């Protein structure tokens, strides 16, 4: 594949392409699902191929192929380039920001290697978890793994090789008590080998959580219908920062490119360096976090990844960029271009997005709250396509009375705007926790592994439904 990638780069240049990049990828994946204690689905897949993106006559072309016959490769490249030339009369000119060429070879190490893990071992992991929740009539458990091998080259001299293994797990359960039901869905994920499973301690965590949610169904009270202080847990912080900061700070949304496919943004270019949150709020996007689900060191345009402050001291500080948006806004790419596989174009994406830690403990935040609700986790959320109006329904939640947690609260709802959310924060916890997810975007839809999270935070004077 490397040889064909280099051949493809050379031939595209010979055809007059001003810029060329080639991604050769091989992905090997496995998945297994347990439904109500019984194996329901099993899958395994290996895909390999090459994606070629190029610029000719200031127009962008893309072709993917999994046939490595050189005559066929050259024929397809030539056909694609000719079609792109013909479309130049009606297409928008495309330009990329100037970036340094990169040379790198990196991989994520595994102690318990995916390639050595048998189906019996995968099934045993699921059965160990299922033993702890066997009383539930509706329960789904899925375990998956993937090894992504990439070789990236471009006409500017970049050569980057990487091997990233990922492990994922999710559970989806329906809990019924006292004539009421509650559903709970939570994914786990990491760039790691199977050693990560022990760290997750899945059986104990899921067993304990279901007990807590059953108690909520039996003893939960209605939330007070008034404005009060709202403490949100790390999981709620995570989904909120991903949806209401990460997505609207994607520069392709801001410039209108994603409007028809994934939505717009309430943020505009003129809002840079303006206040959107309280001064204690700092939001970070960082793909370089070791073993994170969204981990990478170089993006799919060959740009070196780095830590970025999207919000610093409550002010809009930086947008997420690929090379196209960076050129248009007269800046440099900050390494946010990602593709889910060789056969789709890379696009501007998040990786690991979180709120930085503050200086209060969770106990101090609760103690300082005289009357409020602690929404520790969520079961539903939605947000409009501009990422401005949003709504989160609590899963595990409690009343706070005179600085103490008292009764469980059933399904409290936080509904507010993005500026209200981030400007209402007056206390932020010390401990950051991260959660895995698959972030969807594009047409065809690309699911990309990401992390999102942060600490416990308190919002002042919020209307709860």
DOGU-355215 format. One record per residue (C-alpha): residue in one letter; x, y, z; residue number from 1. Coordinates in steps of 0.5 Angstrom, whole numbers, plus 500, padded with zeros to 3 digits. Layout:
<atoms>
<code:A | xx:X | yy:Y | zz:Z | pos:NUM>
...
</atoms>
This chain:
<atoms>
<code:X | xx:500 | yy:500 | zz:500 | pos:1>
<code:X | xx:506 | yy:505 | zz:501 | pos:2>
<code:X | xx:509 | yy:504 | zz:495 | pos:3>
<code:X | xx:502 | yy:505 | zz:491 | pos:4>
<code:X | xx:501 | yy:511 | zz:495 | pos:5>
<code:X | xx:508 | yy:514 | zz:493 | pos:6>
<code:X | xx:506 | yy:512 | zz:486 | pos:7>
<code:X | xx:499 | yy:515 | zz:486 | pos:8>
<code:X | xx:503 | yy:522 | zz:489 | pos:9>
<code:X | xx:508 | yy:522 | zz:483 | pos:10>
<code:X | xx:502 | yy:521 | zz:478 | pos:11>
<code:X | xx:498 | yy:526 | zz:481 | pos:12>
<code:X | xx:503 | yy:531 | zz:480 | pos:13>
<code:X | xx:505 | yy:529 | zz:473 | pos:14>
<code:X | xx:498 | yy:531 | zz:471 | pos:15>
<code:X | xx:499 | yy:538 | zz:474 | pos:16>
<code:X | xx:496 | yy:538 | zz:481 | pos:17>
<code:X | xx:499 | yy:543 | zz:485 | pos:18>
<code:X | xx:498 | yy:540 | zz:491 | pos:19>
<code:X | xx:497 | yy:532 | zz:493 | pos:20>
<code:X | xx:496 | yy:528 | zz:499 | pos:21>
<code:X | xx:495 | yy:521 | zz:500 | pos:22>
<code:X | xx:492 | yy:517 | zz:506 | pos:23>
<code:X | xx:494 | yy:509 | zz:505 | pos:24>
<code:X | xx:490 | yy:506 | zz:511 | pos:25>
<code:X | xx:488 | yy:499 | zz:514 | pos:26>
<code:X | xx:483 | yy:498 | zz:519 | pos:27>
<code:X | xx:481 | yy:491 | zz:523 | pos:28>
<code:X | xx:475 | yy:491 | zz:527 | pos:29>
<code:X | xx:471 | yy:486 | zz:532 | pos:30>
<code:X | xx:465 | yy:487 | zz:535 | pos:31>
<code:X | xx:460 | yy:483 | zz:540 | pos:32>
<code:X | xx:453 | yy:484 | zz:542 | pos:33>
<code:X | xx:450 | yy:481 | zz:548 | pos:34>
<code:X | xx:442 | yy:482 | zz:548 | pos:35>
<code:X | xx:439 | yy:480 | zz:555 | pos:36>
<code:X | xx:445 | yy:475 | zz:556 | pos:37>
<code:X | xx:445 | yy:472 | zz:549 | pos:38>
<code:X | xx:450 | yy:473 | zz:544 | pos:39>
<code:X | xx:446 | yy:477 | zz:539 | pos:40>
<code:X | xx:451 | yy:480 | zz:534 | pos:41>
<code:X | xx:458 | yy:479 | zz:532 | pos:42>
<code:X | xx:462 | yy:483 | zz:527 | pos:43>
<code:X | xx:469 | yy:483 | zz:524 | pos:44>
<code:X | xx:472 | yy:487 | zz:518 | pos:45>
<code:X | xx:478 | yy:489 | zz:515 | pos:46>
<code:X | xx:478 | yy:495 | zz:510 | pos:47>
<code:X | xx:484 | yy:497 | zz:506 | pos:48>
<code:X | xx:485 | yy:503 | zz:501 | pos:49>
<code:X | xx:488 | yy:509 | zz:499 | pos:50>
<code:X | xx:484 | yy:516 | zz:499 | pos:51>
<code:X | xx:487 | yy:521 | zz:494 | pos:52>
<code:X | xx:486 | yy:529 | zz:495 | pos:53>
<code:X | xx:489 | yy:534 | zz:490 | pos:54>
<code:X | xx:488 | yy:541 | zz:488 | pos:55>
<code:X | xx:488 | yy:543 | zz:480 | pos:56>
<code:X | xx:486 | yy:549 | zz:477 | pos:57>
<code:X | xx:485 | yy:552 | zz:485 | pos:58>
<code:X | xx:479 | yy:546 | zz:485 | pos:59>
<code:X | xx:479 | yy:540 | zz:490 | pos:60>
<code:X | xx:479 | yy:533 | zz:488 | pos:61>
<code:X | xx:478 | yy:527 | zz:491 | pos:62>
<code:X | xx:478 | yy:519 | zz:489 | pos:63>
<code:X | xx:479 | yy:513 | zz:494 | pos:64>
<code:X | xx:480 | yy:506 | zz:491 | pos:65>
<code:X | xx:482 | yy:499 | zz:494 | pos:66>
<code:X | xx:485 | yy:496 | zz:488 | pos:67>
<code:X | xx:492 | yy:497 | zz:488 | pos:68>
<code:X | xx:494 | yy:495 | zz:480 | pos:69>
<code:X | xx:498 | yy:501 | zz:478 | pos:70>
<code:X | xx:495 | yy:501 | zz:471 | pos:71>
<code:X | xx:488 | yy:502 | zz:474 | pos:72>
<code:X | xx:490 | yy:507 | zz:480 | pos:73>
<code:X | xx:493 | yy:511 | zz:474 | pos:74>
<code:X | xx:487 | yy:511 | zz:470 | pos:75>
<code:X | xx:482 | yy:513 | zz:476 | pos:76>
<code:X | xx:487 | yy:518 | zz:478 | pos:77>
<code:X | xx:487 | yy:521 | zz:471 | pos:78>
<code:X | xx:479 | yy:520 | zz:470 | pos:79>
<code:X | xx:478 | yy:524 | zz:477 | pos:80>
<code:X | xx:483 | yy:530 | zz:475 | pos:81>
<code:X | xx:480 | yy:531 | zz:468 | pos:82>
<code:X | xx:473 | yy:531 | zz:471 | pos:83>
<code:X | xx:476 | yy:536 | zz:477 | pos:84>
<code:X | xx:479 | yy:540 | zz:471 | pos:85>
<code:X | xx:472 | yy:541 | zz:467 | pos:86>
<code:X | xx:468 | yy:543 | zz:474 | pos:87>
<code:X | xx:473 | yy:549 | zz:475 | pos:88>
<code:X | xx:468 | yy:554 | zz:471 | pos:89>
<code:X | xx:463 | yy:553 | zz:476 | pos:90>
<code:X | xx:467 | yy:551 | zz:483 | pos:91>
<code:X | xx:469 | yy:555 | zz:488 | pos:92>
<code:X | xx:477 | yy:556 | zz:488 | pos:93>
<code:X | xx:480 | yy:552 | zz:494 | pos:94>
<code:X | xx:486 | yy:554 | zz:498 | pos:95>
<code:X | xx:490 | yy:551 | zz:504 | pos:96>
<code:X | xx:494 | yy:555 | zz:509 | pos:97>
<code:X | xx:501 | yy:554 | zz:509 | pos:98>
<code:X | xx:504 | yy:549 | zz:514 | pos:99>
<code:X | xx:511 | yy:546 | zz:515 | pos:100>
<code:X | xx:512 | yy:539 | zz:513 | pos:101>
<code:X | xx:512 | yy:533 | zz:518 | pos:102>
<code:X | xx:516 | yy:527 | zz:518 | pos:103>
<code:X | xx:514 | yy:522 | zz:524 | pos:104>
<code:X | xx:512 | yy:515 | zz:526 | pos:105>
<code:X | xx:508 | yy:513 | zz:532 | pos:106>
<code:X | xx:504 | yy:508 | zz:535 | pos:107>
<code:X | xx:500 | yy:507 | zz:541 | pos:108>
<code:X | xx:503 | yy:501 | zz:545 | pos:109>
<code:X | xx:499 | yy:495 | zz:548 | pos:110>
<code:X | xx:500 | yy:491 | zz:554 | pos:111>
<code:X | xx:494 | yy:486 | zz:552 | pos:112>
<code:X | xx:494 | yy:486 | zz:544 | pos:113>
<code:X | xx:488 | yy:486 | zz:540 | pos:114>
<code:X | xx:491 | yy:482 | zz:535 | pos:115>
<code:X | xx:492 | yy:476 | zz:541 | pos:116>
<code:X | xx:485 | yy:477 | zz:544 | pos:117>
<code:X | xx:480 | yy:471 | zz:542 | pos:118>
<code:X | xx:472 | yy:471 | zz:541 | pos:119>
<code:X | xx:472 | yy:467 | zz:548 | pos:120>
<code:X | xx:475 | yy:473 | zz:552 | pos:121>
<code:X | xx:471 | yy:478 | zz:549 | pos:122>
<code:X | xx:465 | yy:474 | zz:551 | pos:123>
<code:X | xx:467 | yy:473 | zz:558 | pos:124>
<code:X | xx:468 | yy:480 | zz:559 | pos:125>
<code:X | xx:461 | yy:481 | zz:557 | pos:126>
<code:X | xx:458 | yy:476 | zz:561 | pos:127>
<code:X | xx:462 | yy:478 | zz:567 | pos:128>
<code:X | xx:458 | yy:485 | zz:566 | pos:129>
<code:X | xx:452 | yy:482 | zz:565 | pos:130>
<code:X | xx:452 | yy:477 | zz:571 | pos:131>
<code:X | xx:451 | yy:484 | zz:575 | pos:132>
<code:X | xx:445 | yy:486 | zz:571 | pos:133>
<code:X | xx:441 | yy:480 | zz:570 | pos:134>
<code:X | xx:435 | yy:482 | zz:573 | pos:135>
<code:X | xx:434 | yy:487 | zz:568 | pos:136>
<code:X | xx:429 | yy:485 | zz:562 | pos:137>
<code:X | xx:432 | yy:489 | zz:557 | pos:138>
<code:X | xx:440 | yy:490 | zz:557 | pos:139>
<code:X | xx:445 | yy:491 | zz:551 | pos:140>
<code:X | xx:452 | yy:490 | zz:552 | pos:141>
<code:X | xx:457 | yy:491 | zz:546 | pos:142>
<code:X | xx:465 | yy:490 | zz:546 | pos:143>
<code:X | xx:469 | yy:493 | zz:540 | pos:144>
<code:X | xx:476 | yy:494 | zz:538 | pos:145>
<code:X | xx:480 | yy:497 | zz:532 | pos:146>
<code:X | xx:487 | yy:498 | zz:530 | pos:147>
<code:X | xx:488 | yy:503 | zz:525 | pos:148>
<code:X | xx:494 | yy:503 | zz:521 | pos:149>
<code:X | xx:496 | yy:510 | zz:517 | pos:150>
<code:X | xx:501 | yy:512 | zz:512 | pos:151>
<code:X | xx:500 | yy:519 | zz:510 | pos:152>
<code:X | xx:504 | yy:523 | zz:505 | pos:153>
<code:X | xx:503 | yy:530 | zz:501 | pos:154>
<code:X | xx:507 | yy:534 | zz:496 | pos:155>
<code:X | xx:510 | yy:538 | zz:501 | pos:156>
<code:X | xx:514 | yy:533 | zz:504 | pos:157>
<code:X | xx:510 | yy:530 | zz:509 | pos:158>
<code:X | xx:511 | yy:523 | zz:511 | pos:159>
<code:X | xx:507 | yy:520 | zz:517 | pos:160>
<code:X | xx:506 | yy:513 | zz:519 | pos:161>
<code:X | xx:501 | yy:511 | zz:525 | pos:162>
<code:X | xx:498 | yy:505 | zz:529 | pos:163>
<code:X | xx:493 | yy:507 | zz:534 | pos:164>
<code:X | xx:489 | yy:501 | zz:537 | pos:165>
<code:X | xx:482 | yy:503 | zz:540 | pos:166>
<code:X | xx:477 | yy:499 | zz:545 | pos:167>
<code:X | xx:470 | yy:501 | zz:546 | pos:168>
<code:X | xx:464 | yy:498 | zz:550 | pos:169>
<code:X | xx:457 | yy:501 | zz:551 | pos:170>
<code:X | xx:451 | yy:499 | zz:555 | pos:171>
<code:X | xx:444 | yy:500 | zz:554 | pos:172>
<code:X | xx:439 | yy:498 | zz:559 | pos:173>
<code:X | xx:432 | yy:499 | zz:561 | pos:174>
<code:X | xx:430 | yy:500 | zz:568 | pos:175>
<code:X | xx:423 | yy:499 | zz:571 | pos:176>
<code:X | xx:421 | yy:501 | zz:578 | pos:177>
<code:X | xx:414 | yy:503 | zz:581 | pos:178>
<code:X | xx:411 | yy:504 | zz:575 | pos:179>
<code:X | xx:416 | yy:508 | zz:572 | pos:180>
<code:X | xx:422 | yy:507 | zz:567 | pos:181>
<code:X | xx:428 | yy:510 | zz:565 | pos:182>
<code:X | xx:433 | yy:508 | zz:560 | pos:183>
<code:X | xx:441 | yy:509 | zz:561 | pos:184>
<code:X | xx:446 | yy:509 | zz:555 | pos:185>
<code:X | xx:453 | yy:510 | zz:556 | pos:186>
<code:X | xx:460 | yy:509 | zz:552 | pos:187>
<code:X | xx:467 | yy:507 | zz:554 | pos:188>
<code:X | xx:473 | yy:508 | zz:550 | pos:189>
<code:X | xx:480 | yy:509 | zz:550 | pos:190>
<code:X | xx:486 | yy:508 | zz:545 | pos:191>
<code:X | xx:489 | yy:502 | zz:548 | pos:192>
<code:X | xx:490 | yy:495 | zz:548 | pos:193>
<code:X | xx:485 | yy:490 | zz:553 | pos:194>
<code:X | xx:489 | yy:492 | zz:559 | pos:195>
<code:X | xx:484 | yy:498 | zz:559 | pos:196>
<code:X | xx:478 | yy:494 | zz:561 | pos:197>
<code:X | xx:481 | yy:492 | zz:568 | pos:198>
<code:X | xx:481 | yy:500 | zz:569 | pos:199>
<code:X | xx:474 | yy:501 | zz:567 | pos:200>
<code:X | xx:472 | yy:496 | zz:573 | pos:201>
<code:X | xx:465 | yy:495 | zz:568 | pos:202>
<code:X | xx:461 | yy:490 | zz:572 | pos:203>
<code:X | xx:462 | yy:494 | zz:579 | pos:204>
<code:X | xx:460 | yy:501 | zz:576 | pos:205>
<code:X | xx:454 | yy:499 | zz:572 | pos:206>
<code:X | xx:452 | yy:495 | zz:578 | pos:207>
<code:X | xx:452 | yy:500 | zz:583 | pos:208>
<code:X | xx:449 | yy:505 | zz:578 | pos:209>
<code:X | xx:443 | yy:501 | zz:576 | pos:210>
<code:X | xx:442 | yy:501 | zz:584 | pos:211>
<code:X | xx:442 | yy:508 | zz:584 | pos:212>
<code:X | xx:437 | yy:509 | zz:578 | pos:213>
<code:X | xx:432 | yy:504 | zz:581 | pos:214>
<code:X | xx:432 | yy:508 | zz:588 | pos:215>
<code:X | xx:431 | yy:514 | zz:584 | pos:216>
<code:X | xx:425 | yy:511 | zz:580 | pos:217>
<code:X | xx:422 | yy:509 | zz:587 | pos:218>
<code:X | xx:424 | yy:515 | zz:591 | pos:219>
<code:X | xx:425 | yy:521 | zz:587 | pos:220>
<code:X | xx:421 | yy:527 | zz:588 | pos:221>
<code:X | xx:419 | yy:532 | zz:582 | pos:222>
<code:X | xx:424 | yy:538 | zz:581 | pos:223>
<code:X | xx:422 | yy:544 | zz:584 | pos:224>
<code:X | xx:419 | yy:549 | zz:579 | pos:225>
<code:X | xx:423 | yy:555 | zz:580 | pos:226>
<code:X | xx:430 | yy:558 | zz:579 | pos:227>
<code:X | xx:436 | yy:555 | zz:584 | pos:228>
<code:X | xx:443 | yy:553 | zz:584 | pos:229>
<code:X | xx:444 | yy:547 | zz:579 | pos:230>
<code:X | xx:451 | yy:543 | zz:580 | pos:231>
<code:X | xx:452 | yy:539 | zz:574 | pos:232>
<code:X | xx:457 | yy:533 | zz:574 | pos:233>
<code:X | xx:462 | yy:531 | zz:570 | pos:234>
<code:X | xx:458 | yy:527 | zz:565 | pos:235>
<code:X | xx:453 | yy:533 | zz:564 | pos:236>
<code:X | xx:459 | yy:538 | zz:563 | pos:237>
<code:X | xx:462 | yy:533 | zz:558 | pos:238>
<code:X | xx:456 | yy:533 | zz:553 | pos:239>
<code:X | xx:455 | yy:541 | zz:554 | pos:240>
<code:X | xx:462 | yy:543 | zz:553 | pos:241>
<code:X | xx:462 | yy:538 | zz:546 | pos:242>
<code:X | xx:455 | yy:540 | zz:544 | pos:243>
<code:X | xx:455 | yy:548 | zz:546 | pos:244>
<code:X | xx:463 | yy:550 | zz:545 | pos:245>
<code:X | xx:466 | yy:544 | zz:541 | pos:246>
<code:X | xx:461 | yy:544 | zz:535 | pos:247>
<code:X | xx:460 | yy:552 | zz:534 | pos:248>
<code:X | xx:467 | yy:553 | zz:535 | pos:249>
<code:X | xx:468 | yy:549 | zz:528 | pos:250>
<code:X | xx:470 | yy:554 | zz:523 | pos:251>
<code:X | xx:467 | yy:550 | zz:517 | pos:252>
<code:X | xx:460 | yy:551 | zz:521 | pos:253>
<code:X | xx:462 | yy:559 | zz:522 | pos:254>
<code:X | xx:463 | yy:560 | zz:515 | pos:255>
<code:X | xx:457 | yy:556 | zz:513 | pos:256>
<code:X | xx:460 | yy:550 | zz:510 | pos:257>
<code:X | xx:456 | yy:545 | zz:514 | pos:258>
<code:X | xx:450 | yy:548 | zz:514 | pos:259>
<code:X | xx:446 | yy:543 | zz:510 | pos:260>
<code:X | xx:449 | yy:537 | zz:513 | pos:261>
<code:X | xx:450 | yy:538 | zz:520 | pos:262>
<code:X | xx:448 | yy:545 | zz:522 | pos:263>
<code:X | xx:450 | yy:552 | zz:523 | pos:264>
<code:X | xx:453 | yy:556 | zz:529 | pos:265>
<code:X | xx:451 | yy:562 | zz:533 | pos:266>
<code:X | xx:458 | yy:564 | zz:533 | pos:267>
<code:X | xx:461 | yy:569 | zz:528 | pos:268>
<code:X | xx:468 | yy:571 | zz:526 | pos:269>
<code:X | xx:467 | yy:578 | zz:530 | pos:270>
<code:X | xx:466 | yy:574 | zz:536 | pos:271>
<code:X | xx:473 | yy:573 | zz:537 | pos:272>
<code:X | xx:476 | yy:575 | zz:544 | pos:273>
<code:X | xx:469 | yy:577 | zz:546 | pos:274>
<code:X | xx:466 | yy:574 | zz:553 | pos:275>
<code:X | xx:462 | yy:568 | zz:553 | pos:276>
<code:X | xx:463 | yy:565 | zz:560 | pos:277>
<code:X | xx:465 | yy:567 | zz:567 | pos:278>
<code:X | xx:472 | yy:569 | zz:568 | pos:279>
<code:X | xx:473 | yy:562 | zz:571 | pos:280>
<code:X | xx:471 | yy:558 | zz:565 | pos:281>
<code:X | xx:477 | yy:555 | zz:561 | pos:282>
<code:X | xx:475 | yy:550 | zz:555 | pos:283>
<code:X | xx:481 | yy:546 | zz:552 | pos:284>
<code:X | xx:481 | yy:542 | zz:546 | pos:285>
<code:X | xx:487 | yy:537 | zz:546 | pos:286>
<code:X | xx:488 | yy:531 | zz:541 | pos:287>
<code:X | xx:495 | yy:529 | zz:544 | pos:288>
<code:X | xx:492 | yy:526 | zz:551 | pos:289>
<code:X | xx:495 | yy:520 | zz:552 | pos:290>
<code:X | xx:490 | yy:514 | zz:551 | pos:291>
<code:X | xx:484 | yy:518 | zz:550 | pos:292>
<code:X | xx:479 | yy:516 | zz:545 | pos:293>
<code:X | xx:480 | yy:522 | zz:540 | pos:294>
<code:X | xx:488 | yy:521 | zz:541 | pos:295>
<code:X | xx:492 | yy:523 | zz:535 | pos:296>
<code:X | xx:499 | yy:527 | zz:534 | pos:297>
<code:X | xx:498 | yy:529 | zz:527 | pos:298>
<code:X | xx:491 | yy:530 | zz:523 | pos:299>
<code:X | xx:489 | yy:527 | zz:516 | pos:300>
<code:X | xx:492 | yy:533 | zz:513 | pos:301>
<code:X | xx:499 | yy:532 | zz:516 | pos:302>
<code:X | xx:499 | yy:538 | zz:521 | pos:303>
<code:X | xx:502 | yy:537 | zz:528 | pos:304>
<code:X | xx:496 | yy:536 | zz:533 | pos:305>
<code:X | xx:497 | yy:541 | zz:539 | pos:306>
<code:X | xx:493 | yy:543 | zz:545 | pos:307>
<code:X | xx:488 | yy:549 | zz:544 | pos:308>
<code:X | xx:484 | yy:554 | zz:548 | pos:309>
<code:X | xx:477 | yy:555 | zz:545 | pos:310>
<code:X | xx:475 | yy:559 | zz:551 | pos:311>
<code:X | xx:480 | yy:562 | zz:556 | pos:312>
<code:X | xx:478 | yy:566 | zz:562 | pos:313>
<code:X | xx:471 | yy:566 | zz:559 | pos:314>
<code:X | xx:473 | yy:569 | zz:552 | pos:315>
<code:X | xx:473 | yy:566 | zz:546 | pos:316>
<code:X | xx:480 | yy:565 | zz:544 | pos:317>
<code:X | xx:481 | yy:560 | zz:538 | pos:318>
<code:X | xx:476 | yy:556 | zz:533 | pos:319>
<code:X | xx:478 | yy:549 | zz:531 | pos:320>
<code:X | xx:481 | yy:549 | zz:524 | pos:321>
<code:X | xx:483 | yy:545 | zz:518 | pos:322>
<code:X | xx:487 | yy:548 | zz:512 | pos:323>
<code:X | xx:482 | yy:551 | zz:508 | pos:324>
<code:X | xx:478 | yy:555 | zz:514 | pos:325>
<code:X | xx:485 | yy:557 | zz:516 | pos:326>
<code:X | xx:487 | yy:560 | zz:510 | pos:327>
<code:X | xx:480 | yy:563 | zz:509 | pos:328>
<code:X | xx:481 | yy:567 | zz:516 | pos:329>
<code:X | xx:488 | yy:568 | zz:515 | pos:330>
<code:X | xx:491 | yy:564 | zz:520 | pos:331>
<code:X | xx:494 | yy:557 | zz:521 | pos:332>
<code:X | xx:491 | yy:550 | zz:522 | pos:333>
<code:X | xx:491 | yy:547 | zz:529 | pos:334>
<code:X | xx:490 | yy:540 | zz:527 | pos:335>
<code:X | xx:483 | yy:539 | zz:527 | pos:336>
<code:X | xx:482 | yy:535 | zz:520 | pos:337>
<code:X | xx:480 | yy:528 | zz:521 | pos:338>
<code:X | xx:477 | yy:522 | zz:516 | pos:339>
<code:X | xx:473 | yy:516 | zz:519 | pos:340>
<code:X | xx:477 | yy:512 | zz:513 | pos:341>
<code:X | xx:481 | yy:512 | zz:507 | pos:342>
<code:X | xx:474 | yy:512 | zz:503 | pos:343>
<code:X | xx:472 | yy:519 | zz:505 | pos:344>
<code:X | xx:475 | yy:526 | zz:505 | pos:345>
<code:X | xx:478 | yy:529 | zz:512 | pos:346>
<code:X | xx:474 | yy:534 | zz:515 | pos:347>
<code:X | xx:474 | yy:539 | zz:521 | pos:348>
<code:X | xx:473 | yy:535 | zz:527 | pos:349>
<code:X | xx:473 | yy:535 | zz:535 | pos:350>
<code:X | xx:478 | yy:530 | zz:539 | pos:351>
<code:X | xx:478 | yy:531 | zz:546 | pos:352>
<code:X | xx:474 | yy:537 | zz:549 | pos:353>
<code:X | xx:474 | yy:539 | zz:556 | pos:354>
<code:X | xx:473 | yy:544 | zz:561 | pos:355>
<code:X | xx:479 | yy:545 | zz:565 | pos:356>
<code:X | xx:479 | yy:544 | zz:573 | pos:357>
<code:X | xx:478 | yy:549 | zz:578 | pos:358>
<code:X | xx:480 | yy:550 | zz:585 | pos:359>
<code:X | xx:474 | yy:547 | zz:589 | pos:360>
<code:X | xx:472 | yy:540 | zz:591 | pos:361>
<code:X | xx:466 | yy:537 | zz:589 | pos:362>
<code:X | xx:464 | yy:537 | zz:597 | pos:363>
<code:X | xx:466 | yy:544 | zz:597 | pos:364>
<code:X | xx:461 | yy:546 | zz:592 | pos:365>
<code:X | xx:455 | yy:542 | zz:595 | pos:366>
<code:X | xx:457 | yy:545 | zz:602 | pos:367>
<code:X | xx:456 | yy:552 | zz:599 | pos:368>
<code:X | xx:450 | yy:551 | zz:595 | pos:369>
<code:X | xx:444 | yy:552 | zz:600 | pos:370>
<code:X | xx:438 | yy:550 | zz:596 | pos:371>
<code:X | xx:439 | yy:547 | zz:589 | pos:372>
<code:X | xx:439 | yy:540 | zz:585 | pos:373>
<code:X | xx:445 | yy:536 | zz:583 | pos:374>
<code:X | xx:445 | yy:533 | zz:576 | pos:375>
<code:X | xx:450 | yy:528 | zz:576 | pos:376>
<code:X | xx:448 | yy:525 | zz:570 | pos:377>
<code:X | xx:444 | yy:525 | zz:564 | pos:378>
<code:X | xx:439 | yy:521 | zz:560 | pos:379>
<code:X | xx:437 | yy:525 | zz:554 | pos:380>
<code:X | xx:439 | yy:532 | zz:551 | pos:381>
<code:X | xx:438 | yy:536 | zz:545 | pos:382>
<code:X | xx:441 | yy:542 | zz:542 | pos:383>
<code:X | xx:439 | yy:546 | zz:536 | pos:384>
<code:X | xx:443 | yy:547 | zz:529 | pos:385>
<code:X | xx:446 | yy:553 | zz:531 | pos:386>
<code:X | xx:448 | yy:550 | zz:538 | pos:387>
<code:X | xx:445 | yy:556 | zz:542 | pos:388>
<code:X | xx:438 | yy:553 | zz:545 | pos:389>
<code:X | xx:439 | yy:546 | zz:549 | pos:390>
<code:X | xx:436 | yy:542 | zz:554 | pos:391>
<code:X | xx:439 | yy:536 | zz:558 | pos:392>
<code:X | xx:434 | yy:531 | zz:562 | pos:393>
<code:X | xx:438 | yy:529 | zz:569 | pos:394>
<code:X | xx:439 | yy:521 | zz:570 | pos:395>
<code:X | xx:442 | yy:521 | zz:577 | pos:396>
<code:X | xx:440 | yy:527 | zz:581 | pos:397>
<code:X | xx:439 | yy:530 | zz:588 | pos:398>
<code:X | xx:436 | yy:535 | zz:592 | pos:399>
<code:X | xx:441 | yy:540 | zz:595 | pos:400>
<code:X | xx:438 | yy:543 | zz:602 | pos:401>
<code:X | xx:443 | yy:547 | zz:606 | pos:402>
<code:X | xx:449 | yy:544 | zz:603 | pos:403>
<code:X | xx:447 | yy:537 | zz:603 | pos:404>
<code:X | xx:445 | yy:532 | zz:598 | pos:405>
<code:X | xx:438 | yy:530 | zz:601 | pos:406>
<code:X | xx:432 | yy:526 | zz:596 | pos:407>
<code:X | xx:433 | yy:524 | zz:589 | pos:408>
<code:X | xx:430 | yy:528 | zz:584 | pos:409>
<code:X | xx:426 | yy:524 | zz:578 | pos:410>
<code:X | xx:428 | yy:527 | zz:571 | pos:411>
<code:X | xx:430 | yy:534 | zz:572 | pos:412>
<code:X | xx:431 | yy:538 | zz:566 | pos:413>
<code:X | xx:436 | yy:544 | zz:565 | pos:414>
<code:X | xx:434 | yy:548 | zz:559 | pos:415>
<code:X | xx:438 | yy:554 | zz:557 | pos:416>
<code:X | xx:442 | yy:558 | zz:552 | pos:417>
<code:X | xx:449 | yy:557 | zz:551 | pos:418>
<code:X | xx:451 | yy:564 | zz:553 | pos:419>
<code:X | xx:447 | yy:563 | zz:559 | pos:420>
<code:X | xx:450 | yy:556 | zz:561 | pos:421>
<code:X | xx:457 | yy:559 | zz:561 | pos:422>
<code:X | xx:456 | yy:565 | zz:564 | pos:423>
<code:X | xx:452 | yy:562 | zz:570 | pos:424>
<code:X | xx:458 | yy:558 | zz:573 | pos:425>
<code:X | xx:461 | yy:561 | zz:579 | pos:426>
<code:X | xx:464 | yy:555 | zz:582 | pos:427>
<code:X | xx:469 | yy:549 | zz:578 | pos:428>
<code:X | xx:471 | yy:543 | zz:581 | pos:429>
<code:X | xx:478 | yy:540 | zz:582 | pos:430>
<code:X | xx:477 | yy:533 | zz:578 | pos:431>
<code:X | xx:477 | yy:533 | zz:571 | pos:432>
<code:X | xx:473 | yy:526 | zz:568 | pos:433>
<code:X | xx:473 | yy:524 | zz:561 | pos:434>
<code:X | xx:467 | yy:520 | zz:557 | pos:435>
<code:X | xx:468 | yy:517 | zz:550 | pos:436>
<code:X | xx:463 | yy:518 | zz:544 | pos:437>
<code:X | xx:462 | yy:517 | zz:537 | pos:438>
<code:X | xx:461 | yy:524 | zz:534 | pos:439>
<code:X | xx:457 | yy:524 | zz:527 | pos:440>
<code:X | xx:458 | yy:529 | zz:522 | pos:441>
<code:X | xx:458 | yy:530 | zz:514 | pos:442>
<code:X | xx:455 | yy:527 | zz:508 | pos:443>
<code:X | xx:456 | yy:521 | zz:508 | pos:444>
<code:X | xx:456 | yy:521 | zz:516 | pos:445>
<code:X | xx:463 | yy:520 | zz:519 | pos:446>
<code:X | xx:463 | yy:517 | zz:526 | pos:447>
<code:X | xx:469 | yy:519 | zz:529 | pos:448>
<code:X | xx:472 | yy:517 | zz:536 | pos:449>
<code:X | xx:472 | yy:523 | zz:541 | pos:450>
<code:X | xx:473 | yy:524 | zz:549 | pos:451>
<code:X | xx:469 | yy:530 | zz:552 | pos:452>
<code:X | xx:469 | yy:532 | zz:560 | pos:453>
<code:X | xx:471 | yy:536 | zz:565 | pos:454>
<code:X | xx:470 | yy:537 | zz:573 | pos:455>
<code:X | xx:463 | yy:538 | zz:577 | pos:456>
<code:X | xx:461 | yy:546 | zz:576 | pos:457>
<code:X | xx:456 | yy:550 | zz:579 | pos:458>
<code:X | xx:451 | yy:554 | zz:575 | pos:459>
<code:X | xx:447 | yy:560 | zz:579 | pos:460>
<code:X | xx:440 | yy:562 | zz:579 | pos:461>
<code:X | xx:438 | yy:557 | zz:573 | pos:462>
<code:X | xx:430 | yy:555 | zz:572 | pos:463>
<code:X | xx:429 | yy:548 | zz:573 | pos:464>
<code:X | xx:423 | yy:544 | zz:569 | pos:465>
</atoms>
